[in-house]
């Protein structure tokens, strides 16, 4: 349980990462506009005994991401701020990121680099 006491937030499409982090002890927040997929993943994680919470948001909307991260924080606790995830999402929506395709952008204070 290398990640015990940590919280990781993913989109529902990143199921394998969510499962991996949960298996390593992290609480997992799922943020996605697809409520059905997000809730299904959270249900699977909870059934396996992991801490998880879903919050609906369109990641291209700063306000929705802030609200979703706040909801996840309230349920699971987290040191980061909504702005951390919102900045990453807004960057990916900008023209500057037009050549970023299929990459995973971790917003975790470098924790995944350990």
Secondary structure, 3 states (H helix, E strand, C coil): CCCCCCEEEECHHHHHHHHHHHHCCCEEEEEECCHHHHHHHHHHHHHCCCCEEEEECCCCCHHHHHHHHHHHHHHHCCCCCHHHHHHHHHHHHCHHHCCCCCCCCCCCCCHHHC
